[in-house]
Amino acid sequence: MAYDEVLAARVRELLEGNPDISERKMFGGIAFLLAGNMSVGVSKNELMVRIDPEDQEAALDSPGVRPFDMSGRQMKGWILVGSNGITEDADLETWVSVGLDFAGTLPPK
């Protein structure tokens, strides 16, 4: 299993009905793009969230949140939220909203 299908389904449910959302396989998981910009994704059993780099440090204090690193290098403007930070639907909705809000500030691709 490359990514948690149940978590991906929960994210899809939150994004349902938004015509500007598309899905793409990337990073060995699945990404959800808003107007062509990645907003959130699912990698293994974690939620990847695109976040304003200015808010990243504060977000790391939240339950289940850790830096997203690729090849040992931390990706600025990205966090991973583990299962203990998204168990409740309201928590998942909050993090998906964070990703959508930031991606919404970017020009469409």
Biopython code that builds the backbone (N, CA, C, O; Angstrom):
import numpy as np
from Bio.PDB.StructureBuilder import StructureBuilder

atoms = [
    (1, "MET", "N", (0.845, -1.179, 0.000)),
    (1, "MET", "CA", (0.000, 0.000, 0.000)),
    (1, "MET", "C", (0.893, 1.246, 0.000)),
    (1, "MET", "O", (1.654, 1.467, 0.941)),
    (2, "ALA", "N", (0.798, 2.031, -1.026)),
    (2, "ALA", "CA", (1.602, 3.248, -1.127)),
    (2, "ALA", "C", (1.051, 4.357, -0.249)),
    (2, "ALA", "O", (1.808, 5.177, 0.270)),
    (3, "TYR", "N", (-0.260, 4.384, -0.080)),
    (3, "TYR", "CA", (-0.871, 5.403, 0.775)),
    (3, "TYR", "C", (-2.158, 4.855, 1.364)),
    (3, "TYR", "O", (-2.745, 3.907, 0.843)),
    (4, "ASP", "N", (-2.582, 5.462, 2.448)),
    (4, "ASP", "CA", (-3.761, 5.041, 3.188)),
    (4, "ASP", "C", (-5.023, 5.418, 2.398)),
    (4, "ASP", "O", (-5.388, 6.591, 2.314)),
    (5, "GLU", "N", (-5.672, 4.416, 1.829)),
    (5, "GLU", "CA", (-6.872, 4.645, 1.010)),
    (5, "GLU", "C", (-8.027, 5.212, 1.840)),
    (5, "GLU", "O", (-8.832, 5.993, 1.333)),
    (6, "VAL", "N", (-8.106, 4.823, 3.100)),
    (6, "VAL", "CA", (-9.179, 5.331, 3.968)),
    (6, "VAL", "C", (-8.974, 6.826, 4.214)),
    (6, "VAL", "O", (-9.928, 7.602, 4.154)),
    (7, "LEU", "N", (-7.747, 7.226, 4.486)),
    (7, "LEU", "CA", (-7.456, 8.645, 4.685)),
    (7, "LEU", "C", (-7.723, 9.419, 3.396)),
    (7, "LEU", "O", (-8.301, 10.505, 3.434)),
    (8, "ALA", "N", (-7.308, 8.869, 2.264)),
    (8, "ALA", "CA", (-7.565, 9.532, 0.975)),
    (8, "ALA", "C", (-9.065, 9.709, 0.750)),
    (8, "ALA", "O", (-9.492, 10.751, 0.252)),
    (9, "ALA", "N", (-9.859, 8.722, 1.102)),
    (9, "ALA", "CA", (-11.318, 8.812, 0.950)),
    (9, "ALA", "C", (-11.896, 9.893, 1.869)),
    (9, "ALA", "O", (-12.822, 10.608, 1.487)),
    (10, "ARG", "N", (-11.354, 10.005, 3.062)),
    (10, "ARG", "CA", (-11.820, 11.063, 3.984)),
    (10, "ARG", "C", (-11.516, 12.441, 3.411)),
    (10, "ARG", "O", (-12.337, 13.354, 3.509)),
    (11, "VAL", "N", (-10.340, 12.590, 2.815)),
    (11, "VAL", "CA", (-9.970, 13.872, 2.206)),
    (11, "VAL", "C", (-10.873, 14.143, 1.007)),
    (11, "VAL", "O", (-11.379, 15.255, 0.856)),
    (12, "ARG", "N", (-11.084, 13.141, 0.150)),
    (12, "ARG", "CA", (-11.973, 13.305, -1.018)),
    (12, "ARG", "C", (-13.357, 13.785, -0.596)),
    (12, "ARG", "O", (-13.953, 14.649, -1.239)),
    (13, "GLU", "N", (-13.851, 13.219, 0.478)),
    (13, "GLU", "CA", (-15.180, 13.599, 0.967)),
    (13, "GLU", "C", (-15.218, 15.079, 1.330)),
    (13, "GLU", "O", (-16.208, 15.758, 1.056)),
    (14, "LEU", "N", (-14.155, 15.584, 1.940)),
    (14, "LEU", "CA", (-14.096, 16.999, 2.303)),
    (14, "LEU", "C", (-14.001, 17.902, 1.075)),
    (14, "LEU", "O", (-14.483, 19.035, 1.098)),
    (15, "LEU", "N", (-13.385, 17.410, 0.012)),
    (15, "LEU", "CA", (-13.153, 18.207, -1.193)),
    (15, "LEU", "C", (-14.256, 18.041, -2.238)),
    (15, "LEU", "O", (-14.284, 18.739, -3.251)),
    (16, "GLU", "N", (-15.155, 17.110, -1.971)),
    (16, "GLU", "CA", (-16.232, 16.795, -2.917)),
    (16, "GLU", "C", (-17.018, 18.044, -3.314)),
    (16, "GLU", "O", (-17.377, 18.865, -2.470)),
    (17, "GLY", "N", (-17.272, 18.168, -4.597)),
    (17, "GLY", "CA", (-18.070, 19.282, -5.093)),
    (17, "GLY", "C", (-17.267, 20.512, -5.474)),
    (17, "GLY", "O", (-17.825, 21.458, -6.029)),
    (18, "ASN", "N", (-15.963, 20.523, -5.187)),
    (18, "ASN", "CA", (-15.133, 21.664, -5.559)),
    (18, "ASN", "C", (-14.579, 21.403, -6.960)),
    (18, "ASN", "O", (-13.708, 20.550, -7.128)),
    (19, "PRO", "N", (-15.073, 22.124, -7.965)),
    (19, "PRO", "CA", (-14.657, 21.850, -9.346)),
    (19, "PRO", "C", (-13.196, 22.198, -9.638)),
    (19, "PRO", "O", (-12.661, 21.785, -10.666)),
    (20, "ASP", "N", (-12.553, 22.942, -8.758)),
    (20, "ASP", "CA", (-11.164, 23.330, -8.973)),
    (20, "ASP", "C", (-10.165, 22.316, -8.421)),
    (20, "ASP", "O", (-8.955, 22.526, -8.508)),
    (21, "ILE", "N", (-10.669, 21.212, -7.852)),
    (21, "ILE", "CA", (-9.801, 20.188, -7.268)),
    (21, "ILE", "C", (-9.560, 19.065, -8.267)),
    (21, "ILE", "O", (-10.485, 18.580, -8.919)),
    (22, "SER", "N", (-8.298, 18.662, -8.372)),
    (22, "SER", "CA", (-7.944, 17.483, -9.159)),
    (22, "SER", "C", (-7.007, 16.624, -8.322)),
    (22, "SER", "O", (-6.427, 17.086, -7.340)),
    (23, "GLU", "N", (-6.868, 15.376, -8.725)),
    (23, "GLU", "CA", (-5.995, 14.435, -8.027)),
    (23, "GLU", "C", (-4.857, 14.020, -8.947)),
    (23, "GLU", "O", (-5.017, 13.921, -10.163)),
    (24, "ARG", "N", (-3.704, 13.782, -8.333)),
    (24, "ARG", "CA", (-2.550, 13.316, -9.104)),
    (24, "ARG", "C", (-1.686, 12.458, -8.193)),
    (24, "ARG", "O", (-1.455, 12.800, -7.033)),
    (25, "LYS", "N", (-1.217, 11.353, -8.727)),
    (25, "LYS", "CA", (-0.291, 10.524, -7.955)),
    (25, "LYS", "C", (1.073, 11.183, -7.977)),
    (25, "LYS", "O", (1.593, 11.524, -9.040)),
    (26, "MET", "N", (1.647, 11.360, -6.803)),
    (26, "MET", "CA", (3.000, 11.900, -6.677)),
    (26, "MET", "C", (3.553, 11.585, -5.304)),
    (26, "MET", "O", (2.795, 11.332, -4.367)),
    (27, "PHE", "N", (4.862, 11.598, -5.180)),
    (27, "PHE", "CA", (5.569, 11.299, -3.935)),
    (27, "PHE", "C", (5.199, 9.918, -3.395)),
    (27, "PHE", "O", (5.258, 9.699, -2.185)),
    (28, "GLY", "N", (4.822, 8.993, -4.258)),
    (28, "GLY", "CA", (4.422, 7.668, -3.812)),
    (28, "GLY", "C", (3.065, 7.660, -3.142)),
    (28, "GLY", "O", (2.684, 6.664, -2.528)),
    (29, "GLY", "N", (2.339, 8.742, -3.250)),
    (29, "GLY", "CA", (1.017, 8.851, -2.656)),
    (29, "GLY", "C", (0.072, 9.523, -3.621)),
    (29, "GLY", "O", (0.194, 9.371, -4.836)),
    (30, "ILE", "N", (-0.866, 10.264, -3.079)),
    (30, "ILE", "CA", (-1.825, 10.982, -3.902)),
    (30, "ILE", "C", (-1.885, 12.431, -3.447)),
    (30, "ILE", "O", (-1.883, 12.726, -2.251)),
    (31, "ALA", "N", (-1.937, 13.321, -4.416)),
    (31, "ALA", "CA", (-1.983, 14.755, -4.129)),
    (31, "ALA", "C", (-3.307, 15.315, -4.613)),
    (31, "ALA", "O", (-3.867, 14.867, -5.614)),
    (32, "PHE", "N", (-3.795, 16.308, -3.876)),
    (32, "PHE", "CA", (-5.013, 17.013, -4.244)),
    (32, "PHE", "C", (-4.619, 18.438, -4.590)),
    (32, "PHE", "O", (-4.087, 19.173, -3.759)),
    (33, "LEU", "N", (-4.891, 18.813, -5.832)),
    (33, "LEU", "CA", (-4.470, 20.112, -6.346)),
    (33, "LEU", "C", (-5.660, 21.055, -6.457)),
    (33, "LEU", "O", (-6.744, 20.663, -6.887)),
    (34, "LEU", "N", (-5.442, 22.285, -6.070)),
    (34, "LEU", "CA", (-6.438, 23.343, -6.209)),
    (34, "LEU", "C", (-5.964, 24.239, -7.335)),
    (34, "LEU", "O", (-4.928, 24.893, -7.219)),
    (35, "ALA", "N", (-6.718, 24.272, -8.425)),
    (35, "ALA", "CA", (-6.365, 25.077, -9.600)),
    (35, "ALA", "C", (-4.924, 24.797, -10.042)),
    (35, "ALA", "O", (-4.205, 25.703, -10.463)),
    (36, "GLY", "N", (-4.519, 23.527, -9.938)),
    (36, "GLY", "CA", (-3.194, 23.124, -10.384)),
    (36, "GLY", "C", (-2.097, 23.209, -9.344)),
    (36, "GLY", "O", (-0.973, 22.783, -9.607)),
    (37, "ASN", "N", (-2.389, 23.747, -8.172)),
    (37, "ASN", "CA", (-1.401, 23.866, -7.091)),
    (37, "ASN", "C", (-1.700, 22.836, -6.005)),
    (37, "ASN", "O", (-2.829, 22.731, -5.525)),
    (38, "MET", "N", (-0.676, 22.081, -5.627)),
    (38, "MET", "CA", (-0.890, 21.088, -4.589)),
    (38, "MET", "C", (-1.266, 21.763, -3.283)),
    (38, "MET", "O", (-0.632, 22.730, -2.859)),
    (39, "SER", "N", (-2.315, 21.233, -2.650)),
    (39, "SER", "CA", (-2.775, 21.791, -1.380)),
    (39, "SER", "C", (-2.566, 20.802, -0.238)),
    (39, "SER", "O", (-2.017, 21.154, 0.807)),
    (40, "VAL", "N", (-3.005, 19.570, -0.443)),
    (40, "VAL", "CA", (-2.816, 18.497, 0.531)),
    (40, "VAL", "C", (-2.567, 17.208, -0.226)),
    (40, "VAL", "O", (-2.796, 17.127, -1.433)),
    (41, "GLY", "N", (-2.101, 16.209, 0.490)),
    (41, "GLY", "CA", (-1.895, 14.909, -0.113)),
    (41, "GLY", "C", (-1.832, 13.847, 0.961)),
    (41, "GLY", "O", (-1.807, 14.149, 2.154)),
    (42, "VAL", "N", (-1.805, 12.613, 0.531)),
    (42, "VAL", "CA", (-1.694, 11.489, 1.453)),
    (42, "VAL", "C", (-0.461, 10.689, 1.044)),
    (42, "VAL", "O", (-0.337, 10.248, -0.098)),
    (43, "SER", "N", (0.435, 10.514, 1.992)),
    (43, "SER", "CA", (1.638, 9.723, 1.800)),
    (43, "SER", "C", (1.699, 8.704, 2.926)),
    (43, "SER", "O", (1.754, 9.065, 4.101)),
    (44, "LYS", "N", (1.690, 7.452, 2.565)),
    (44, "LYS", "CA", (1.598, 6.367, 3.546)),
    (44, "LYS", "C", (0.360, 6.606, 4.395)),
    (44, "LYS", "O", (-0.752, 6.586, 3.868)),
    (45, "ASN", "N", (0.520, 6.831, 5.694)),
    (45, "ASN", "CA", (-0.657, 7.067, 6.535)),
    (45, "ASN", "C", (-0.669, 8.483, 7.102)),
    (45, "ASN", "O", (-1.278, 8.738, 8.141)),
    (46, "GLU", "N", (0.007, 9.401, 6.414)),
    (46, "GLU", "CA", (0.088, 10.783, 6.883)),
    (46, "GLU", "C", (-0.510, 11.738, 5.860)),
    (46, "GLU", "O", (-0.552, 11.460, 4.662)),
    (47, "LEU", "N", (-0.965, 12.863, 6.371)),
    (47, "LEU", "CA", (-1.487, 13.929, 5.531)),
    (47, "LEU", "C", (-0.375, 14.932, 5.271)),
    (47, "LEU", "O", (0.213, 15.466, 6.211)),
    (48, "MET", "N", (-0.082, 15.190, 4.001)),
    (48, "MET", "CA", (0.860, 16.248, 3.632)),
    (48, "MET", "C", (0.043, 17.524, 3.484)),
    (48, "MET", "O", (-1.010, 17.523, 2.846)),
    (49, "VAL", "N", (0.522, 18.598, 4.068)),
    (49, "VAL", "CA", (-0.205, 19.866, 4.016)),
    (49, "VAL", "C", (0.726, 20.964, 3.542)),
    (49, "VAL", "O", (1.821, 21.145, 4.076)),
    (50, "ARG", "N", (0.276, 21.694, 2.534)),
    (50, "ARG", "CA", (1.019, 22.868, 2.085)),
    (50, "ARG", "C", (0.598, 24.018, 2.980)),
    (50, "ARG", "O", (-0.592, 24.261, 3.178)),
    (51, "ILE", "N", (1.563, 24.708, 3.507)),
    (51, "ILE", "CA", (1.288, 25.716, 4.524)),
    (51, "ILE", "C", (2.126, 26.956, 4.244)),
    (51, "ILE", "O", (3.203, 26.874, 3.654)),
    (52, "ASP", "N", (1.625, 28.087, 4.669)),
    (52, "ASP", "CA", (2.396, 29.316, 4.551)),
    (52, "ASP", "C", (3.694, 29.106, 5.330)),
    (52, "ASP", "O", (3.651, 28.771, 6.513)),
    (53, "PRO", "N", (4.841, 29.296, 4.687)),
    (53, "PRO", "CA", (6.111, 29.088, 5.397)),
    (53, "PRO", "C", (6.214, 29.891, 6.695)),
    (53, "PRO", "O", (6.900, 29.478, 7.630)),
    (54, "GLU", "N", (5.537, 31.028, 6.749)),
    (54, "GLU", "CA", (5.549, 31.853, 7.970)),
    (54, "GLU", "C", (4.832, 31.152, 9.127)),
    (54, "GLU", "O", (5.122, 31.430, 10.291)),
    (55, "ASP", "N", (3.901, 30.248, 8.818)),
    (55, "ASP", "CA", (3.114, 29.554, 9.838)),
    (55, "ASP", "C", (3.663, 28.171, 10.179)),
    (55, "ASP", "O", (3.156, 27.501, 11.079)),
    (56, "GLN", "N", (4.686, 27.751, 9.467)),
    (56, "GLN", "CA", (5.177, 26.387, 9.605)),
    (56, "GLN", "C", (5.693, 26.088, 11.014)),
    (56, "GLN", "O", (5.360, 25.046, 11.578)),
    (57, "GLU", "N", (6.477, 26.960, 11.576)),
    (57, "GLU", "CA", (7.062, 26.707, 12.895)),
    (57, "GLU", "C", (5.976, 26.545, 13.957)),
    (57, "GLU", "O", (6.061, 25.645, 14.793)),
    (58, "ALA", "N", (4.968, 27.396, 13.935)),
    (58, "ALA", "CA", (3.871, 27.302, 14.906)),
    (58, "ALA", "C", (3.087, 26.007, 14.716)),
    (58, "ALA", "O", (2.650, 25.396, 15.692)),
    (59, "ALA", "N", (2.908, 25.592, 13.474)),
    (59, "ALA", "CA", (2.160, 24.366, 13.192)),
    (59, "ALA", "C", (2.848, 23.142, 13.781)),
    (59, "ALA", "O", (2.184, 22.169, 14.140)),
    (60, "LEU", "N", (4.161, 23.185, 13.881)),
    (60, "LEU", "CA", (4.913, 22.037, 14.398)),
    (60, "LEU", "C", (4.619, 21.756, 15.866)),
    (60, "LEU", "O", (4.968, 20.689, 16.373)),
    (61, "ASP", "N", (3.981, 22.699, 16.554)),
    (61, "ASP", "CA", (3.590, 22.499, 17.952)),
    (61, "ASP", "C", (2.266, 21.748, 18.082)),
    (61, "ASP", "O", (1.868, 21.390, 19.190)),
    (62, "SER", "N", (1.581, 21.508, 16.966)),
    (62, "SER", "CA", (0.284, 20.823, 16.982)),
    (62, "SER", "C", (0.471, 19.315, 17.071)),
    (62, "SER", "O", (1.487, 18.787, 16.617)),
    (63, "PRO", "N", (-0.511, 18.609, 17.659)),
    (63, "PRO", "CA", (-0.402, 17.152, 17.802)),
    (63, "PRO", "C", (-0.214, 16.452, 16.459)),
    (63, "PRO", "O", (-0.930, 16.722, 15.495)),
    (64, "GLY", "N", (0.759, 15.553, 16.417)),
    (64, "GLY", "CA", (0.978, 14.725, 15.244)),
    (64, "GLY", "C", (1.707, 15.389, 14.095)),
    (64, "GLY", "O", (1.914, 14.761, 13.056)),
    (65, "VAL", "N", (2.101, 16.642, 14.252)),
    (65, "VAL", "CA", (2.710, 17.383, 13.144)),
    (65, "VAL", "C", (4.233, 17.292, 13.216)),
    (65, "VAL", "O", (4.839, 17.429, 14.278)),
    (66, "ARG", "N", (4.823, 17.057, 12.055)),
    (66, "ARG", "CA", (6.278, 17.039, 11.952)),
    (66, "ARG", "C", (6.671, 17.661, 10.619)),
    (66, "ARG", "O", (5.841, 17.776, 9.717)),
    (67, "PRO", "N", (7.924, 18.058, 10.491)),
    (67, "PRO", "CA", (8.372, 18.621, 9.214)),
    (67, "PRO", "C", (8.296, 17.567, 8.106)),
    (67, "PRO", "O", (8.477, 16.375, 8.358)),
    (68, "PHE", "N", (8.033, 18.005, 6.919)),
    (68, "PHE", "CA", (8.081, 17.130, 5.746)),
    (68, "PHE", "C", (9.477, 17.244, 5.182)),
    (68, "PHE", "O", (9.913, 18.321, 4.777)),
    (69, "ASP", "N", (10.183, 16.108, 5.158)),
    (69, "ASP", "CA", (11.515, 16.162, 4.563)),
    (69, "ASP", "C", (11.603, 15.144, 3.443)),
    (69, "ASP", "O", (11.050, 14.046, 3.508)),
    (70, "MET", "N", (12.309, 15.553, 2.436)),
    (70, "MET", "CA", (12.511, 14.703, 1.286)),
    (70, "MET", "C", (14.017, 14.537, 1.127)),
    (70, "MET", "O", (14.748, 15.518, 0.990)),
    (71, "SER", "N", (14.460, 13.324, 1.143)),
    (71, "SER", "CA", (15.886, 13.019, 1.028)),
    (71, "SER", "C", (16.695, 13.684, 2.130)),
    (71, "SER", "O", (17.821, 14.126, 1.900)),
    (72, "GLY", "N", (16.117, 13.756, 3.341)),
    (72, "GLY", "CA", (16.830, 14.321, 4.477)),
    (72, "GLY", "C", (16.842, 15.835, 4.533)),
    (72, "GLY", "O", (17.473, 16.417, 5.416)),
    (73, "ARG", "N", (16.153, 16.481, 3.607)),
    (73, "ARG", "CA", (16.110, 17.939, 3.587)),
    (73, "ARG", "C", (14.683, 18.406, 3.864)),
    (73, "ARG", "O", (13.747, 18.002, 3.174)),
    (74, "GLN", "N", (14.524, 19.255, 4.870)),
    (74, "GLN", "CA", (13.190, 19.753, 5.228)),
    (74, "GLN", "C", (12.649, 20.637, 4.113)),
    (74, "GLN", "O", (13.343, 21.514, 3.599)),
    (75, "MET", "N", (11.388, 20.385, 3.750)),
    (75, "MET", "CA", (10.722, 21.153, 2.704)),
    (75, "MET", "C", (10.003, 22.335, 3.348)),
    (75, "MET", "O", (9.056, 22.149, 4.113)),
    (76, "LYS", "N", (10.449, 23.531, 3.042)),
    (76, "LYS", "CA", (9.824, 24.731, 3.592)),
    (76, "LYS", "C", (8.424, 24.880, 3.002)),
    (76, "LYS", "O", (8.226, 24.749, 1.794)),
    (77, "GLY", "N", (7.467, 25.155, 3.872)),
    (77, "GLY", "CA", (6.090, 25.320, 3.420)),
    (77, "GLY", "C", (5.300, 24.028, 3.349)),
    (77, "GLY", "O", (4.221, 23.994, 2.757)),
    (78, "TRP", "N", (5.821, 22.969, 3.943)),
    (78, "TRP", "CA", (5.154, 21.663, 3.952)),
    (78, "TRP", "C", (5.289, 21.032, 5.329)),
    (78, "TRP", "O", (6.331, 21.133, 5.976)),
    (79, "ILE", "N", (4.218, 20.380, 5.765)),
    (79, "ILE", "CA", (4.246, 19.608, 6.999)),
    (79, "ILE", "C", (3.573, 18.266, 6.754)),
    (79, "ILE", "O", (2.844, 18.093, 5.777)),
    (80, "LEU", "N", (3.823, 17.328, 7.641)),
    (80, "LEU", "CA", (3.129, 16.044, 7.657)),
    (80, "LEU", "C", (2.356, 15.960, 8.958)),
    (80, "LEU", "O", (2.867, 16.301, 10.025)),
    (81, "VAL", "N", (1.119, 15.503, 8.857)),
    (81, "VAL", "CA", (0.288, 15.321, 10.040)),
    (81, "VAL", "C", (0.007, 13.831, 10.170)),
    (81, "VAL", "O", (-0.621, 13.225, 9.301)),
    (82, "GLY", "N", (0.482, 13.251, 11.267)),
    (82, "GLY", "CA", (0.293, 11.828, 11.521)),
    (82, "GLY", "C", (-1.121, 11.519, 11.971)),
    (82, "GLY", "O", (-1.916, 12.418, 12.247)),
    (83, "SER", "N", (-1.414, 10.243, 12.040)),
    (83, "SER", "CA", (-2.772, 9.797, 12.348)),
    (83, "SER", "C", (-3.307, 10.344, 13.670)),
    (83, "SER", "O", (-4.508, 10.589, 13.793)),
    (84, "ASN", "N", (-2.427, 10.540, 14.669)),
    (84, "ASN", "CA", (-2.916, 11.068, 15.945)),
    (84, "ASN", "C", (-3.316, 12.544, 15.859)),
    (84, "ASN", "O", (-3.941, 13.061, 16.785)),
    (85, "GLY", "N", (-2.970, 13.225, 14.773)),
    (85, "GLY", "CA", (-3.372, 14.621, 14.586)),
    (85, "GLY", "C", (-4.585, 14.790, 13.694)),
    (85, "GLY", "O", (-5.075, 15.905, 13.512)),
    (86, "ILE", "N", (-5.080, 13.675, 13.128)),
    (86, "ILE", "CA", (-6.226, 13.752, 12.205)),
    (86, "ILE", "C", (-7.251, 12.658, 12.465)),
    (86, "ILE", "O", (-8.042, 12.321, 11.584)),
    (87, "THR", "N", (-7.236, 12.107, 13.670)),
    (87, "THR", "CA", (-8.200, 11.060, 14.011)),
    (87, "THR", "C", (-9.619, 11.587, 13.928)),
    (87, "THR", "O", (-10.500, 10.940, 13.361)),
    (88, "GLU", "N", (-9.834, 12.752, 14.489)),
    (88, "GLU", "CA", (-11.169, 13.357, 14.477)),
    (88, "GLU", "C", (-11.403, 14.052, 13.136)),
    (88, "GLU", "O", (-10.497, 14.673, 12.582)),
    (89, "ASP", "N", (-12.633, 13.940, 12.621)),
    (89, "ASP", "CA", (-12.973, 14.576, 11.349)),
    (89, "ASP", "C", (-12.740, 16.076, 11.379)),
    (89, "ASP", "O", (-12.313, 16.658, 10.381)),
    (90, "ALA", "N", (-13.015, 16.707, 12.508)),
    (90, "ALA", "CA", (-12.826, 18.161, 12.622)),
    (90, "ALA", "C", (-11.354, 18.533, 12.482)),
    (90, "ALA", "O", (-11.029, 19.563, 11.891)),
    (91, "ASP", "N", (-10.462, 17.706, 13.022)),
    (91, "ASP", "CA", (-9.028, 17.974, 12.901)),
    (91, "ASP", "C", (-8.569, 17.830, 11.453)),
    (91, "ASP", "O", (-7.805, 18.655, 10.951)),
    (92, "LEU", "N", (-9.039, 16.774, 10.784)),
    (92, "LEU", "CA", (-8.696, 16.591, 9.377)),
    (92, "LEU", "C", (-9.217, 17.762, 8.556)),
    (92, "LEU", "O", (-8.513, 18.280, 7.689)),
    (93, "GLU", "N", (-10.433, 18.175, 8.824)),
    (93, "GLU", "CA", (-11.013, 19.304, 8.091)),
    (93, "GLU", "C", (-10.190, 20.577, 8.290)),
    (93, "GLU", "O", (-9.992, 21.348, 7.352)),
    (94, "THR", "N", (-9.717, 20.787, 9.504)),
    (94, "THR", "CA", (-8.882, 21.964, 9.782)),
    (94, "THR", "C", (-7.625, 21.944, 8.938)),
    (94, "THR", "O", (-7.285, 22.950, 8.316)),
    (95, "TRP", "N", (-6.918, 20.805, 8.905)),
    (95, "TRP", "CA", (-5.669, 20.726, 8.157)),
    (95, "TRP", "C", (-5.896, 20.816, 6.648)),
    (95, "TRP", "O", (-5.104, 21.437, 5.939)),
    (96, "VAL", "N", (-6.972, 20.203, 6.154)),
    (96, "VAL", "CA", (-7.290, 20.320, 4.731)),
    (96, "VAL", "C", (-7.573, 21.784, 4.395)),
    (96, "VAL", "O", (-7.159, 22.272, 3.343)),
    (97, "SER", "N", (-8.269, 22.478, 5.277)),
    (97, "SER", "CA", (-8.552, 23.903, 5.062)),
    (97, "SER", "C", (-7.275, 24.730, 5.035)),
    (97, "SER", "O", (-7.157, 25.658, 4.235)),
    (98, "VAL", "N", (-6.317, 24.403, 5.900)),
    (98, "VAL", "CA", (-5.030, 25.108, 5.902)),
    (98, "VAL", "C", (-4.364, 24.968, 4.528)),
    (98, "VAL", "O", (-3.892, 25.950, 3.956)),
    (99, "GLY", "N", (-4.332, 23.748, 4.011)),
    (99, "GLY", "CA", (-3.732, 23.508, 2.703)),
    (99, "GLY", "C", (-4.464, 24.215, 1.580)),
    (99, "GLY", "O", (-3.837, 24.800, 0.697)),
    (100, "LEU", "N", (-5.793, 24.167, 1.607)),
    (100, "LEU", "CA", (-6.585, 24.840, 0.577)),
    (100, "LEU", "C", (-6.417, 26.352, 0.649)),
    (100, "LEU", "O", (-6.290, 27.026, -0.374)),
    (101, "ASP", "N", (-6.419, 26.870, 1.862)),
    (101, "ASP", "CA", (-6.286, 28.324, 2.024)),
    (101, "ASP", "C", (-4.968, 28.815, 1.443)),
    (101, "ASP", "O", (-4.932, 29.826, 0.742)),
    (102, "PHE", "N", (-3.874, 28.092, 1.736)),
    (102, "PHE", "CA", (-2.595, 28.549, 1.204)),
    (102, "PHE", "C", (-2.528, 28.365, -0.302)),
    (102, "PHE", "O", (-2.102, 29.273, -1.016)),
    (103, "ALA", "N", (-2.942, 27.205, -0.797)),
    (103, "ALA", "CA", (-2.915, 26.976, -2.248)),
    (103, "ALA", "C", (-3.784, 27.990, -2.982)),
    (103, "ALA", "O", (-3.505, 28.339, -4.129)),
    (104, "GLY", "N", (-4.837, 28.461, -2.320)),
    (104, "GLY", "CA", (-5.718, 29.462, -2.918)),
    (104, "GLY", "C", (-5.063, 30.830, -3.095)),
    (104, "GLY", "O", (-5.569, 31.668, -3.841)),
    (105, "THR", "N", (-3.951, 31.055, -2.419)),
    (105, "THR", "CA", (-3.237, 32.341, -2.583)),
    (105, "THR", "C", (-2.306, 32.318, -3.772)),
    (105, "THR", "O", (-1.765, 33.356, -4.154)),
    (106, "LEU", "N", (-2.106, 31.151, -4.368)),
    (106, "LEU", "CA", (-1.176, 31.000, -5.478)),
    (106, "LEU", "C", (-1.909, 31.180, -6.820)),
    (106, "LEU", "O", (-3.096, 30.873, -6.928)),
    (107, "PRO", "N", (-1.203, 31.671, -7.824)),
    (107, "PRO", "CA", (-1.857, 31.819, -9.141)),
    (107, "PRO", "C", (-2.186, 30.448, -9.725)),
    (107, "PRO", "O", (-1.405, 29.509, -9.568)),
    (108, "PRO", "N", (-3.325, 30.320, -10.395)),
    (108, "PRO", "CA", (-3.686, 29.036, -11.020)),
    (108, "PRO", "C", (-2.633, 28.609, -12.036)),
    (108, "PRO", "O", (-1.991, 29.441, -12.677)),
    (109, "LYS", "N", (-2.472, 27.305, -12.168)),
    (109, "LYS", "CA", (-1.520, 26.753, -13.155)),
    (109, "LYS", "C", (-2.292, 26.243, -14.348)),
    (109, "LYS", "O", (-1.696, 25.738, -15.299)),
]
sb = StructureBuilder()
sb.init_structure("model")
sb.init_model(0)
sb.init_chain("A")
sb.init_seg("    ")
for serial, (resi, resn, name, xyz) in enumerate(atoms, 1):
    if name == "N":
        sb.init_residue(resn, " ", resi, " ")
    sb.init_atom(name, np.array(xyz, "f"), 0.0, 1.0, " ", f" {name:<3s}", serial, name[0])
structure = sb.get_structure()
